[in-house]
């Protein structure tokens, strides 16, 4: 825009601004009008008005940042003046500051959300010697502002200061009323919480036979009736997949059936919902909320919702899910502290019930698995014992150190009383006669090679007369030795008879 054109517009714009100050009573409307008139005079990409309160700058009004994805940051901006050296300079000197190129300014604070700002202009909002705040202009183009621009907008900045000064008594009155209302509501909430806690505890005892799903269905319906909303859905949070899935819902049946309301959500795509789960604080939004995230806004438009309240489900200091309260009335509803407190109380009771049922089910499953394992072990032991009983041989289990660990003796072929009797003869002369257990132990110590079977014969005197036996020794991976003892008297007799023929 040519300098002559700007000079010509300045008186007209000042006239419009003065008219706005006398016509409007809503200071937000006045600020919006002033920022609109200001853009006619000095084209900018985005602008905001900051209020200075005890060394902290707080956003009062803004426009244009939604085009650059910065609306989330700017809509809730509250920053200490000490962290903003450029703004601190404007306040200290009570003079405008122009930054033609932000990348060349050492005091400029760079953030991801504001990296698009290439030039900057800030003007103090002053009345007499008091700086009430700042009028700040941002541009996506370098060299967009000049010192003369700062001079031109100073009268508009004075108008903004007057607007803020006039709004302070009204805001103070509103804040005082809000404090009184909050105090009264807090007392009501505390009383209701006690009554509801007693009521809900009693209801839990009397309905202990209800299944988890029946309990969830009942609670969802009760929440809808208690808070007079159109629908309620209880969601479970899966931390591994970072998704939430509906456990139950009540109301808005046609919208669920039509797919307007989803059963499962990827949490990462819905930033406000993610805040509810991580920060553990309820959040409510309306369809025209200026700070609402785009994903939540698109979801509300699709489902034709006007108001949405999300409440985290907490159990023992961790969040297991959330509950959504949905309203579709023509007006945008704002839930009171009392309503949110009641919802949070009921939701936490739901979380406790869910976790208690899960713990009970886990315990039942563990007990069932343990019982099945014991049953399988008994069956395996019985089968192994049956196999051992069917084998006509006797078995001895030794450690590699020669310690007898156990045995399974066939009393028909090797009476137990014979174990401590003297062995008459072994097939190796270097092993003197001894009892059977000691004989096997000596073979383990002297002759047994790992992973190879060893055998020896020996003679025992049984009630029916001398009998020949064979012992076979093998090692196992568990570093144990198995000795299989078999009566071979009949076999040797048959072999000698054949040799004599």
C-alpha positions in Angstrom: 0.0 0.0 0.0 1.4 3.5 -0.9 2.3 5.8 1.9 -0.1 8.5 0.6 -3.0 6.0 0.7 -2.1 5.0 4.3 -2.0 8.7 5.4 -5.3 9.3 3.8 -6.9 6.3 5.5 -5.7 7.1 9.0 -8.3 9.8 9.9 -11.1 7.6 8.6 -9.9 4.6 10.6 -9.5 6.7 13.7 -13.1 7.9 13.3 -14.4 4.3 13.0 -12.5 3.2 16.1 -13.8 6.1 18.2 -17.3 5.2 17.0 -16.7 1.6 18.1 -15.6 2.8 21.6 -18.9 4.7 22.0 -21.3 2.1 20.4 -20.1 -1.3 21.7 -20.2 -2.3 25.3 -18.5 -5.7 24.8 -14.7 -5.1 25.0 -14.0 -8.2 22.9 -16.2 -6.8 20.1 -14.3 -3.5 20.3 -10.9 -5.2 20.1 -12.0 -7.2 17.1 -13.2 -4.0 15.4 -9.9 -2.3 16.1 -7.8 -5.2 14.8 -10.0 -5.3 11.7 -9.6 -1.5 11.1 -5.8 -1.9 11.8 -5.4 -4.4 9.0 -6.8 -1.8 6.5 -4.1 0.5 7.5 -1.1 -1.9 7.9 -1.6 -5.3 6.3 -0.4 -8.0 8.7 -0.6 -11.8 8.8 -1.8 -12.1 12.4 -2.2 -9.7 15.4 -2.9 -10.0 19.1 -3.6 -7.9 22.2 -1.7 -8.9 25.4 -2.6 -7.7 28.9 0.2 -7.1 31.4 -0.5 -8.3 34.9 2.2 -8.4 37.6 5.0 -9.1 35.2 3.1 -11.7 33.1 1.7 -11.2 29.6 -1.7 -12.9 29.0 -3.6 -13.1 25.7 -6.8 -11.0 25.6 -7.7 -11.1 21.9 -6.2 -12.4 18.6 -6.9 -13.0 15.0 -5.2 -14.6 12.0 -3.2 -17.4 13.7 -5.5 -20.2 12.6 -4.1 -19.9 9.1 -0.6 -20.9 10.4 -1.6 -23.6 12.9 -0.6 -21.4 15.8 -4.1 -20.9 17.3 -3.5 -23.5 20.0 -0.5 -21.7 21.3 -1.8 -18.1 21.0 -5.3 -18.9 22.4 -3.9 -19.9 25.8 -0.7 -17.8 25.7 0.5 -16.7 29.2 4.2 -15.9 29.5 6.4 -14.2 32.0 7.8 -10.9 30.7 11.2 -12.0 31.7 11.1 -14.8 29.1 10.2 -12.3 26.3 13.1 -9.8 26.0 11.7 -8.0 23.0 8.3 -7.4 24.7 10.1 -6.5 27.9 12.0 -3.8 26.0 8.7 -2.3 24.8 7.3 -2.2 28.3 10.5 -0.8 29.9 11.0 2.0 27.3 7.2 2.5 26.7 8.2 2.8 23.0 7.3 0.8 19.9 9.8 -1.9 18.7 10.1 -2.8 15.0 11.9 -6.0 13.9 12.3 -6.0 10.1 13.7 -9.6 10.1 13.3 -11.8 13.1 16.0 -14.2 12.1 18.6 -11.4 12.5 17.3 -10.4 16.0 19.3 -12.0 18.8 16.6 -11.4 21.4 13.8 -13.0 19.3 12.5 -16.3 20.9 12.0 -18.9 18.2 9.2 -21.6 18.7 8.0 -24.2 16.3 4.5 -22.7 16.3 5.8 -19.2 15.4 8.7 -20.0 13.1 6.6 -18.6 10.2 6.9 -15.0 11.7 9.5 -13.1 9.6 8.8 -9.5 10.8 7.3 -8.1 14.0 5.9 -4.8 15.4 4.9 -4.2 19.1 3.4 -1.0 20.5 2.8 -0.4 24.2 -0.8 0.1 25.4 -0.3 3.0 27.8 -2.5 5.3 29.9 -0.5 8.1 31.5 2.6 6.3 32.9 1.0 2.9 33.2 1.6 0.2 30.5 -1.5 -2.0 30.4 -0.3 -4.4 27.8 0.9 -4.7 24.2 -0.5 -4.5 20.7 1.6 -7.0 18.6 1.6 -7.5 14.8 3.2 -10.5 13.1 3.9 -10.9 9.4 5.0 -13.9 7.3 7.0 -11.5 5.1 10.3 -9.8 6.1 10.5 -6.0 6.2 6.7 -5.7 6.4 6.7 -3.1 9.1 8.4 0.3 9.4 9.0 2.9 12.2 6.4 5.1 10.5 3.9 2.2 10.8 4.5 2.2 14.5 3.7 5.9 14.6 0.5 5.5 12.6 -0.9 2.7 14.9 -0.1 4.5 18.1 -3.6 6.3 18.2 -5.2 2.9 17.6 -3.1 1.4 20.5 -4.3 4.3 22.7 -7.9 3.2 21.8 -7.1 -0.4 22.8 -5.7 0.8 26.1 -8.9 2.8 26.8 -10.9 -0.4 26.0 -8.8 -2.5 28.4 -9.0 0.2 31.1 -12.8 0.4 30.8 -13.1 -3.4 30.9 -11.1 -3.8 34.1 -13.9 -2.8 36.5 -16.3 -5.1 34.7 -13.8 -8.0 34.8 -13.1 -7.4 38.4 -16.8 -7.6 39.2 -17.2 -10.7 37.2 -14.2 -12.3 38.9 -15.6 -11.5 42.3 -19.0 -13.0 41.4 -17.2 -16.0 39.9 -15.3 -16.6 43.1 -18.5 -16.5 45.2 -20.2 -18.9 42.8 -17.3 -21.3 42.8 -17.2 -21.2 46.6 -20.9 -22.0 46.8 -20.6 -24.7 44.2 -17.6 -26.2 46.0 -19.6 -26.6 49.1 -22.5 -28.2 47.2 -20.0 -30.6 45.4 -18.5 -31.7 48.7 -21.9 -32.5 50.1 -23.0 -34.3 47.0 -19.8 -36.3 46.8 -20.4 -37.6 50.3 -24.0 -38.5 49.6 -23.2 -40.1 46.3 -20.3 -42.0 47.7 -22.6 -43.5 50.4 -25.3 -44.2 47.8 -23.0 -45.8 45.3 -21.3 -48.0 47.9 -24.7 -49.2 49.0 -25.7 -49.8 45.4 -22.5 -51.8 44.7 -23.2 -54.1 47.7 -26.8 -54.8 46.7 -26.0 -55.4 43.0 -22.9 -57.5 43.5 -24.5 -60.2 41.4 -24.4 -58.0 38.3 -21.8 -58.8 35.6 -19.3 -56.1 34.6 -21.2 -55.4 31.3 -24.5 -55.0 33.2 -22.9 -52.6 35.7 -21.4 -50.5 32.8 -24.7 -50.4 31.0 -26.5 -49.3 34.2 -23.9 -46.6 35.0 -23.9 -45.1 31.5 -27.7 -44.8 31.7 -27.6 -43.2 35.2 -25.0 -40.7 34.0 -27.2 -39.6 31.1 -30.2 -39.2 33.4 -28.3 -37.5 36.2 -26.5 -34.9 34.0 -29.3 -34.6 31.4 -27.1 -35.2 28.4 -28.0 -36.9 25.1 -25.5 -39.7 25.3 -22.7 -41.3 27.3 -20.0 -43.7 26.2 -17.4 -45.5 28.5 -14.1 -46.1 26.7 -11.1 -48.4 27.7 -7.6 -47.1 27.0 -5.1 -49.6 25.6 -1.7 -48.1 26.3 0.2 -50.5 24.1 -1.7 -49.6 20.9 -2.6 -46.1 22.3 -6.2 -46.5 21.3 -9.5 -46.3 23.2 -12.4 -48.7 22.6 -16.0 -48.4 23.7 -17.0 -50.8 26.5 -20.6 -49.5 26.6 -22.8 -46.6 25.5 -26.2 -45.2 26.1 -28.2 -42.8 24.0 -27.7 -41.5 20.5 -28.4 -45.0 19.1 -29.1 -43.9 15.6 -25.8 -42.0 15.4 -23.9 -45.0 16.6 -25.7 -47.3 14.1 -25.0 -44.9 11.3 -21.3 -44.8 12.1 -21.2 -41.2 13.0 -19.8 -42.1 16.4 -16.8 -44.4 16.3 -16.2 -47.4 18.6 -12.4 -47.1 18.5 -10.1 -44.1 18.4 -6.4 -43.7 17.8 -5.5 -41.4 20.7 -2.6 -39.7 19.0 -4.9 -38.2 16.4 -7.1 -36.5 19.0 -4.9 -34.1 21.0 -7.5 -32.9 23.5 -8.5 -36.5 24.3 -4.8 -37.3 24.8 -4.5 -34.4 27.2 -7.5 -35.8 29.2 -5.7 -39.2 29.5 -2.2 -37.9 30.3 -3.1 -34.8 32.4 -6.0 -36.6 34.2 -8.3 -33.6 34.0 -11.7 -33.4 32.5 -12.0 -31.3 29.3 -15.2 -29.8 27.7 -15.5 -28.3 24.3 -18.3 -26.8 22.2 -18.7 -26.7 18.5 -17.7 -23.0 18.3 -14.9 -23.1 20.9 -12.1 -21.0 19.5 -9.3 -23.2 21.0 -10.7 -26.6 19.9 -8.4 -28.9 18.0 -9.2 -29.6 14.4 -9.6 -33.3 14.8 -12.0 -32.9 17.7 -13.9 -30.2 15.8 -14.2 -32.5 12.7 -15.4 -35.3 14.9 -18.1 -33.1 16.5 -19.2 -31.8 13.1 -19.5 -35.4 11.8 -21.4 -36.6 14.8 -23.5 -33.4 14.9 -22.6 -32.8 18.5 -22.8 -29.3 20.1 -21.1 -30.1 23.4 -18.6 -32.7 24.5 -17.3 -33.5 28.0 -14.4 -36.0 28.4 -13.7 -37.3 31.9 -10.7 -39.6 32.7 -11.3 -42.9 34.5 -8.8 -43.3 37.3 -8.0 -46.2 39.6 -5.2 -46.1 42.2 -3.4 -43.2 40.5 -3.4 -44.5 36.9 -5.9 -43.8 34.1 -7.6 -46.8 32.5 -9.9 -45.0 30.1 -12.3 -42.1 29.8 -16.0 -41.3 29.6 -17.6 -39.1 27.0 -20.7 -37.1 27.7 -22.3 -35.8 24.5 -25.0 -33.2 24.0 -26.8 -32.2 20.8 -29.0 -29.3 22.0 -29.3 -26.2 19.9 -27.4 -24.2 22.4 -23.8 -24.8 23.4 -23.9 -26.2 27.0 -21.2 -25.4 29.6 -21.0 -28.0 32.3 -20.7 -26.5 35.8 -18.1 -27.5 38.4 -20.8 -29.4 40.3 -21.7 -31.4 37.2 -18.1 -32.2 36.4 -17.5 -33.2 40.0 -20.5 -35.6 40.0 -19.4 -37.1 36.7 -15.8 -37.6 37.9 -17.1 -39.3 41.1 -19.2 -41.7 39.1 -16.5 -42.3 36.6 -13.9 -43.2 39.2 -16.3 -45.6 40.8 -16.7 -47.3 37.4 -12.9 -47.5 37.1 -12.7 -49.2 40.5 -15.4 -51.7 39.6 -13.7 -52.5 36.3 -10.3 -53.1 37.9 -11.8 -55.2 40.7 -13.6 -57.4 38.2 -10.4 -57.8 36.2 -8.3 -58.7 39.2 -10.9 -61.3 40.2 -11.0 -62.7 36.7 -7.1 -62.9 36.6 -7.1 -64.7 39.9 -9.7 -67.2 38.7 -7.7 -67.8 35.5 -4.5 -68.3 37.4 -6.2 -70.8 39.8 -7.7 -72.6 36.8 -4.3 -72.8 35.0 -2.6 -74.0 38.2 -5.2 -76.7 38.7 -4.8 -77.8 35.1 -1.0 -77.9 35.5 -1.3 -80.0 38.6 -3.8 -82.3 36.8 -1.4 -82.7 33.9 1.5 -83.5 36.2 -0.4 -86.1 38.0 -1.4 -87.7 34.7 2.2 -87.7 33.5 3.4 -89.1 36.8 0.8 -91.9 36.7 1.7 -92.7 33.1 5.4 -92.9 33.9 4.7 -95.0 36.9 2.6 -97.4 34.8 5.4 -97.7 32.3 7.9 -98.4 35.1 5.6 -101.0 36.7 5.3 -102.8 33.3 9.1 -103.1 33.0 10.4 -106.3 34.7 13.8 -104.6 35.4 14.8 -102.7 38.6 16.1 -99.1 38.3 18.4 -97.0 40.5 19.0 -93.3 40.2 22.4 -91.9 41.2 24.0 -88.5 41.1 27.4 -88.3 39.4 28.8 -88.1 42.9 27.5 -91.6 43.6 24.7 -90.5 45.9 21.6 -92.7 45.6 18.7 -90.5 44.6 15.9 -93.1 44.3 15.0 -96.5 42.9 12.2 -98.6 41.5 12.8 -102.3 42.3 10.9 -105.2 40.9 10.4 -107.3 44.0 9.6 -110.5 42.0 13.1 -110.5 40.4 15.1 -108.6 43.0 13.8 -108.6 46.6 14.4 -105.4 48.5 16.1 -107.3 51.3 18.9 -108.3 49.0 20.2 -104.8 48.5 22.3 -104.9 51.6 23.6 -108.4 51.1 27.0 -109.3 49.8 27.5 -109.6 46.0 29.3 -113.0 45.4 31.0 -112.2 42.1 31.4 -109.4 39.6 32.8 -109.7 36.1 35.7 -107.4 37.0 38.4 -108.8 39.4 39.5 -105.3 40.4 36.1 -104.7 42.1 35.9 -106.7 45.3 32.6 -108.3 46.4 30.4 -105.8 48.2 26.7 -104.9 48.4 24.8 -104.0 45.2 24.5 -100.2 45.8 28.2 -99.9 46.6 29.0 -102.0 43.5 27.1 -99.7 41.2 28.6 -96.6 42.9 32.1 -98.0 42.3 31.4 -98.4 38.6 30.2 -94.9 38.5 33.4 -93.6 40.1 35.8 -95.8 38.1 34.5 -96.9 34.8 31.5 -94.9 33.6 32.2 -92.6 30.6 29.9 -89.6 29.8 27.1 -90.3 27.2 28.1 -94.0 26.9 26.4 -97.0 28.3 28.5 -99.3 30.6 27.5 -102.7 31.8 28.7 -105.4 34.2 27.4 -108.7 35.6 27.3 -110.0 39.1 26.0 -112.9 41.1 23.4 -112.8 43.9 22.2 -115.6 46.2 18.4 -115.5 46.3 16.0 -117.8 48.2 15.7 -120.0 45.1 19.5 -120.1 44.7 22.3 -118.2 43.0 21.1 -115.8 40.2 23.0 -113.9 37.5 22.3 -110.2 37.0 23.3 -107.6 34.6 23.6 -103.8 35.4 23.5 -101.2 32.6 24.6 -97.7 33.5 23.8 -94.6 31.3 24.2 -90.9 32.0 21.6 -88.2 31.4 21.7 -84.5 30.6 20.7 -83.7 34.2 24.1 -85.2 35.3 22.4 -88.2 36.8 23.1 -91.9 36.3 20.5 -94.5 35.6 21.3 -98.1 36.5 19.0 -100.8 35.0 19.3 -104.1 36.7 18.0 -107.2 35.0 18.0 -111.0 36.0 19.8 -112.8 33.2 20.0 -116.3 34.7 17.5 -117.8 32.2 19.3 -116.2 29.3 22.7 -117.5 30.4 21.3 -121.0 31.0 19.8 -121.1 27.6 23.0 -119.8 26.0 25.1 -122.5 27.8 22.6 -125.2 26.8 23.0 -124.2 23.1 26.7 -124.2 23.4 26.8 -127.7 24.8 24.8 -129.1 21.8 
